[in-house]
Amino acid sequence: VVDVRDKEGLKKAIDNTAEKYKKIDILVNNAGILRPEKFTEVSDESRDLQIDVNINGVWNATQLVLPYMIEKEYGRIINLSSVTGEYVCDPGSVCYAMTKAALVGFTKGIAVEYAERGITSNALCPGWVKTPAVEKFAKDERPEDPDALLTELAEGLPVKRLGVPKDIGVLAAFLAGEDAGFITGATIVIDGGSILPES
């Protein structure tokens, strides 16, 4: 357990992992935070928190893990971006959208810089996935009936259900494996078709 904003703490966790397993060949940058707020009401503190977790956390972990991957000439980096920012955005999500869109550029930069070292870098862009964060969002938005809001969100998707963590996990697991060695710099949408409807 580590706070991705704490680079020294992160370094210790990564070094301990490498010492235990003698290598680090997979990194999934999955820590993220969303604070729904109107743009004109976003405090500097709230903005900086989202940037620190969503961007700097990914930067820190990747920078600390890459030397271990370079040493072995092998690595799989998977960054959790979002459909928010790169493809769509709801009111109140300006800061989150900015940070998640930044990860797409970061992913491509790492991909091209380290491709010759046997290291891939890809971004996943999930839509609505039933995680504790989404359940908290539903409680905050509709405290009187959060389950009804989750049902409405699901009904708005072409597949008529919210994603579950396993939906994302199976794709991350594939990208982390040897069979995905020819996929790098990709941005893969995994959203139950949420960005498909034209109207």
VEXVEXLO-632752 format. One record per residue (C-alpha): x, y, z; residue number from 0; residue in three letters; chain. Coordinates in Angstrom, 1 decimal. Each point is the difference from the previous one (the first is absolute). Example, Ala and Ser with C-alpha at 12.3 -4.5 7.8 and 13.67 -1.06 7.14 Angstrom:
BEGIN
+--------+--------+--------+-----+---------+--------+
:      x :      y :      z : num : residuo : cadena :
+--------+--------+--------+-----+---------+--------+
:   12.3 :   -4.5 :    7.8 :   0 :     Ala :      A :
:    1.4 :    3.4 :   -0.7 :   1 :     Ser :      A :
+--------+--------+--------+-----+---------+--------+
end
This chain:
BEGIN
+--------+--------+--------+-----+---------+--------+
:      x :      y :      z : num : residuo : cadena :
+--------+--------+--------+-----+---------+--------+
:    0.0 :    0.0 :    0.0 :   0 :     Val :      A :
:    1.5 :    3.3 :   -1.1 :   1 :     Val :      A :
:   -1.0 :    3.6 :   -0.8 :   2 :     Asp :      A :
:    1.0 :    0.5 :   -3.7 :   3 :     Val :      A :
:    0.6 :    3.7 :    0.8 :   4 :     Arg :      A :
:    2.8 :   -1.0 :    2.4 :   5 :     Asp :      A :
:    2.9 :   -0.7 :   -2.3 :   6 :     Lys :      A :
:    2.3 :   -1.2 :    2.9 :   7 :     Glu :      A :
:   -2.7 :   -2.3 :    1.3 :   8 :     Gly :      A :
:   -0.7 :   -1.3 :   -3.5 :   9 :     Leu :      A :
:    3.8 :   -0.6 :   -0.6 :  10 :     Lys :      A :
:    0.2 :   -2.1 :    3.1 :  11 :     Lys :      A :
:   -3.1 :   -2.0 :   -1.0 :  12 :     Ala :      A :
:    1.4 :   -0.6 :   -3.5 :  13 :     Ile :      A :
:    3.5 :   -0.9 :    1.2 :  14 :     Asp :      A :
:   -1.5 :   -2.4 :    2.6 :  15 :     Asn :      A :
:   -2.0 :   -1.6 :   -2.8 :  16 :     Thr :      A :
:    3.0 :   -0.4 :   -2.3 :  17 :     Ala :      A :
:    2.0 :   -1.4 :    2.9 :  18 :     Glu :      A :
:   -2.6 :   -2.6 :    0.7 :  19 :     Lys :      A :
:   -0.8 :   -1.1 :   -3.5 :  20 :     Tyr :      A :
:    3.4 :    0.8 :   -1.6 :  21 :     Lys :      A :
:   -1.7 :    2.0 :   -2.8 :  22 :     Lys :      A :
:   -2.9 :    2.2 :   -0.8 :  23 :     Ile :      A :
:   -1.5 :   -0.7 :   -3.4 :  24 :     Asp :      A :
:   -3.5 :    1.4 :    0.4 :  25 :     Ile :      A :
:   -1.2 :    3.4 :    1.1 :  26 :     Leu :      A :
:   -3.7 :    0.9 :    0.1 :  27 :     Val :      A :
:   -0.5 :    3.6 :    0.9 :  28 :     Asn :      A :
:   -3.5 :   -0.1 :    1.5 :  29 :     Asn :      A :
:   -0.2 :    2.5 :    2.8 :  30 :     Ala :      A :
:   -2.3 :    2.9 :   -0.9 :  31 :     Gly :      A :
:   -2.3 :    2.6 :    1.5 :  32 :     Ile :      A :
:   -3.0 :    2.0 :   -1.2 :  33 :     Leu :      A :
:   -1.5 :    3.0 :    1.8 :  34 :     Arg :      A :
:   -3.1 :    1.2 :   -1.9 :  35 :     Pro :      A :
:    0.0 :    3.8 :    0.2 :  36 :     Glu :      A :
:   -1.0 :    2.9 :   -2.2 :  37 :     Lys :      A :
:    3.1 :    1.4 :   -1.6 :  38 :     Phe :      A :
:   -0.3 :    3.4 :    1.5 :  39 :     Thr :      A :
:   -0.4 :   -1.6 :    3.5 :  40 :     Glu :      A :
:    3.1 :   -2.3 :   -0.3 :  41 :     Val :      A :
:    2.5 :    1.0 :    2.7 :  42 :     Ser :      A :
:    3.7 :   -0.1 :   -0.7 :  43 :     Asp :      A :
:    0.2 :   -2.7 :    2.7 :  44 :     Glu :      A :
:   -2.6 :   -2.2 :   -1.8 :  45 :     Ser :      A :
:    1.7 :    0.6 :   -3.4 :  46 :     Arg :      A :
:    3.4 :   -0.9 :    1.4 :  47 :     Asp :      A :
:   -1.2 :   -3.1 :    1.8 :  48 :     Leu :      A :
:   -1.5 :   -1.4 :   -3.3 :  49 :     Gln :      A :
:    3.2 :    0.9 :   -1.9 :  50 :     Ile :      A :
:    2.2 :   -1.5 :    2.7 :  51 :     Asp :      A :
:   -1.9 :   -3.3 :    0.1 :  52 :     Val :      A :
:   -1.1 :   -0.4 :   -3.6 :  53 :     Asn :      A :
:    3.1 :    1.3 :   -1.8 :  54 :     Ile :      A :
:    2.9 :    0.3 :    2.4 :  55 :     Asn :      A :
:   -0.8 :   -3.4 :    1.5 :  56 :     Gly :      A :
:    0.3 :   -1.6 :   -3.4 :  57 :     Val :      A :
:    3.1 :    1.9 :   -0.7 :  58 :     Trp :      A :
:    1.6 :   -1.0 :    3.3 :  59 :     Asn :      A :
:   -0.8 :   -3.7 :   -0.2 :  60 :     Ala :      A :
:    1.1 :   -0.3 :   -3.7 :  61 :     Thr :      A :
:    3.3 :    1.9 :    0.5 :  62 :     Gln :      A :
:    0.9 :   -2.2 :    3.0 :  63 :     Leu :      A :
:   -1.0 :   -3.3 :   -1.6 :  64 :     Val :      A :
:    1.6 :    0.6 :   -3.5 :  65 :     Leu :      A :
:    3.6 :   -0.7 :    1.1 :  66 :     Pro :      A :
:   -1.0 :   -3.5 :    1.1 :  67 :     Tyr :      A :
:   -1.7 :   -0.6 :   -3.3 :  68 :     Met :      A :
:    2.9 :    1.4 :   -2.0 :  69 :     Ile :      A :
:    2.3 :   -2.3 :    1.8 :  70 :     Glu :      A :
:   -1.9 :   -3.0 :   -1.1 :  71 :     Lys :      A :
:   -0.9 :    1.4 :   -3.4 :  72 :     Glu :      A :
:   -3.6 :   -0.8 :    0.6 :  73 :     Tyr :      A :
:   -3.0 :    1.8 :    1.5 :  74 :     Gly :      A :
:   -3.7 :    0.7 :   -0.2 :  75 :     Arg :      A :
:   -1.4 :    3.3 :    1.1 :  76 :     Ile :      A :
:   -3.8 :    0.5 :    0.1 :  77 :     Ile :      A :
:   -1.4 :    3.4 :    0.9 :  78 :     Asn :      A :
:   -3.6 :    0.4 :    1.0 :  79 :     Leu :      A :
:   -1.3 :    3.0 :   -1.8 :  80 :     Ser :      A :
:   -3.7 :    0.5 :   -0.7 :  81 :     Ser :      A :
:   -2.5 :    0.8 :   -2.8 :  82 :     Val :      A :
:   -0.4 :    3.2 :    2.0 :  83 :     Thr :      A :
:    2.4 :    2.5 :   -1.5 :  84 :     Gly :      A :
:    1.1 :   -1.7 :   -3.1 :  85 :     Glu :      A :
:   -3.5 :   -0.8 :   -1.4 :  86 :     Tyr :      A :
:   -2.7 :    1.5 :    2.2 :  87 :     Val :      A :
:   -0.6 :    2.2 :    3.0 :  88 :     Cys :      A :
:   -2.8 :    0.9 :    2.4 :  89 :     Asp :      A :
:   -0.4 :    3.3 :    1.8 :  90 :     Pro :      A :
:    2.1 :    0.1 :    3.2 :  91 :     Gly :      A :
:    2.8 :   -2.1 :   -1.4 :  92 :     Ser :      A :
:    2.3 :    2.5 :   -1.5 :  93 :     Val :      A :
:    3.0 :   -0.8 :    2.2 :  94 :     Cys :      A :
:   -0.5 :   -3.8 :   -0.1 :  95 :     Tyr :      A :
:   -0.4 :    0.2 :   -3.8 :  96 :     Ala :      A :
:    3.2 :    2.0 :   -0.3 :  97 :     Met :      A :
:    2.0 :   -2.5 :    2.1 :  98 :     Thr :      A :
:   -1.4 :   -3.1 :   -1.8 :  99 :     Lys :      A :
:    0.6 :    1.5 :   -3.4 : 100 :     Ala :      A :
:    3.6 :    0.7 :    1.0 : 101 :     Ala :      A :
:    0.6 :   -3.7 :    0.7 : 102 :     Leu :      A :
:   -0.7 :   -0.7 :   -3.7 : 103 :     Val :      A :
:    2.9 :    2.2 :   -1.0 : 104 :     Gly :      A :
:    2.2 :   -1.4 :    2.8 : 105 :     Phe :      A :
:   -0.8 :   -3.6 :   -1.2 : 106 :     Thr :      A :
:    1.1 :    0.8 :   -3.5 : 107 :     Lys :      A :
:    3.1 :    1.8 :    1.0 : 108 :     Gly :      A :
:    1.2 :   -3.0 :    2.2 : 109 :     Ile :      A :
:   -1.0 :   -2.4 :   -2.8 : 110 :     Ala :      A :
:    2.1 :    1.6 :   -2.6 : 111 :     Val :      A :
:    3.0 :    0.7 :    2.3 : 112 :     Glu :      A :
:    0.3 :   -3.6 :    1.3 : 113 :     Tyr :      A :
:   -1.3 :   -2.2 :   -2.8 : 114 :     Ala :      A :
:    3.5 :   -1.2 :   -1.0 : 115 :     Glu :      A :
:    0.6 :   -1.1 :    3.6 : 116 :     Arg :      A :
:   -2.8 :   -2.6 :   -0.1 : 117 :     Gly :      A :
:   -2.4 :    2.2 :    2.0 : 118 :     Ile :      A :
:   -3.5 :    0.8 :   -1.0 : 119 :     Thr :      A :
:   -2.3 :    2.8 :    1.2 : 120 :     Ser :      A :
:   -3.7 :    0.1 :   -0.5 : 121 :     Asn :      A :
:   -3.0 :    1.9 :    1.4 : 122 :     Ala :      A :
:   -3.4 :   -1.4 :    0.9 : 123 :     Leu :      A :
:   -3.0 :    2.4 :   -0.2 : 124 :     Cys :      A :
:   -2.8 :   -1.4 :    2.1 : 125 :     Pro :      A :
:   -3.5 :    1.4 :    0.1 : 126 :     Gly :      A :
:   -2.4 :   -0.6 :    2.9 : 127 :     Trp :      A :
:    1.3 :   -2.8 :    2.1 : 128 :     Val :      A :
:   -1.6 :   -1.0 :    3.3 : 129 :     Lys :      A :
:    2.8 :    0.8 :    2.4 : 130 :     Thr :      A :
:   -0.1 :    1.4 :    3.5 : 131 :     Pro :      A :
:    0.8 :    3.4 :   -1.5 : 132 :     Ala :      A :
:   -3.1 :   -0.2 :   -2.4 : 133 :     Val :      A :
:   -2.2 :   -1.2 :    2.9 : 134 :     Glu :      A :
:    1.2 :    3.0 :    2.0 : 135 :     Lys :      A :
:   -0.8 :    2.3 :   -2.9 : 136 :     Phe :      A :
:   -3.5 :   -1.4 :   -0.2 : 137 :     Ala :      A :
:   -0.5 :    0.5 :    3.8 : 138 :     Lys :      A :
:    1.2 :    3.6 :   -0.3 : 139 :     Asp :      A :
:   -2.1 :    0.8 :   -3.0 : 140 :     Glu :      A :
:   -3.1 :   -1.7 :    1.1 : 141 :     Arg :      A :
:    0.1 :   -0.8 :    3.7 : 142 :     Pro :      A :
:   -3.6 :   -0.9 :    0.2 : 143 :     Glu :      A :
:    0.3 :   -2.8 :   -2.6 : 144 :     Asp :      A :
:    3.6 :   -0.7 :   -1.3 : 145 :     Pro :      A :
:   -1.0 :   -3.4 :   -1.4 : 146 :     Asp :      A :
:   -2.5 :    1.6 :   -2.3 : 147 :     Ala :      A :
:    2.6 :    2.3 :   -1.4 : 148 :     Leu :      A :
:    2.3 :   -3.0 :   -0.6 : 149 :     Leu :      A :
:   -2.9 :   -1.7 :   -1.8 : 150 :     Thr :      A :
:   -0.6 :    3.1 :   -2.1 : 151 :     Glu :      A :
:    3.7 :    0.2 :   -0.9 : 152 :     Leu :      A :
:    0.0 :   -3.7 :   -1.0 : 153 :     Ala :      A :
:   -3.2 :    0.5 :   -2.1 : 154 :     Glu :      A :
:    1.8 :    2.8 :   -1.9 : 155 :     Gly :      A :
:    2.7 :   -2.4 :   -1.3 : 156 :     Leu :      A :
:   -0.5 :   -2.1 :   -3.1 : 157 :     Pro :      A :
:    0.8 :   -3.2 :    2.0 : 158 :     Val :      A :
:   -2.5 :    1.0 :    2.7 : 159 :     Lys :      A :
:    2.3 :   -0.6 :    2.9 : 160 :     Arg :      A :
:    2.9 :    1.7 :    1.8 : 161 :     Leu :      A :
:    3.4 :   -1.5 :   -0.3 : 162 :     Gly :      A :
:    1.5 :   -2.0 :    2.8 : 163 :     Val :      A :
:    3.7 :    0.1 :    1.0 : 164 :     Pro :      A :
:    0.5 :   -3.4 :   -1.6 : 165 :     Lys :      A :
:   -0.9 :    1.5 :   -3.4 : 166 :     Asp :      A :
:    3.0 :    2.3 :    0.2 : 167 :     Ile :      A :
:    2.2 :   -2.6 :    1.7 : 168 :     Gly :      A :
:   -0.2 :   -2.6 :   -2.7 : 169 :     Val :      A :
:    1.1 :    2.6 :   -2.6 : 170 :     Leu :      A :
:    2.8 :    1.2 :    2.3 : 171 :     Ala :      A :
:    1.1 :   -3.6 :    0.5 : 172 :     Ala :      A :
:    0.2 :   -0.6 :   -3.7 : 173 :     Phe :      A :
:    2.0 :    3.2 :   -0.6 : 174 :     Leu :      A :
:    2.3 :   -1.1 :    2.9 : 175 :     Ala :      A :
:    0.8 :   -3.3 :   -1.8 : 176 :     Gly :      A :
:    2.5 :   -1.0 :   -2.5 : 177 :     Glu :      A :
:   -2.6 :   -0.4 :   -2.8 : 178 :     Asp :      A :
:   -0.6 :    3.8 :    0.1 : 179 :     Ala :      A :
:    3.6 :    0.9 :   -1.0 : 180 :     Gly :      A :
:   -1.0 :    1.6 :   -3.3 : 181 :     Phe :      A :
:   -2.5 :    2.3 :    1.7 : 182 :     Ile :      A :
:    1.5 :    3.3 :    1.2 : 183 :     Thr :      A :
:   -1.1 :    3.6 :    0.1 : 184 :     Gly :      A :
:   -3.6 :   -1.1 :   -0.3 : 185 :     Ala :      A :
:   -3.0 :    1.6 :    1.6 : 186 :     Thr :      A :
:   -2.7 :   -2.6 :    0.5 : 187 :     Ile :      A :
:   -3.5 :    1.0 :    0.8 : 188 :     Val :      A :
:   -1.8 :   -2.5 :    2.3 : 189 :     Ile :      A :
:   -3.4 :    1.6 :    0.8 : 190 :     Asp :      A :
:   -2.9 :   -2.3 :   -1.0 : 191 :     Gly :      A :
:   -0.6 :    2.2 :   -3.0 : 192 :     Gly :      A :
:   -0.6 :    3.2 :    2.0 : 193 :     Ser :      A :
:    1.6 :    2.3 :   -2.6 : 194 :     Ile :      A :
:   -1.7 :   -1.6 :   -2.9 : 195 :     Leu :      A :
:   -3.5 :    1.6 :   -0.2 : 196 :     Pro :      A :
:   -0.1 :    3.1 :   -2.2 : 197 :     Glu :      A :
:   -2.9 :    1.4 :    1.9 : 198 :     Ser :      A :
+--------+--------+--------+-----+---------+--------+
end
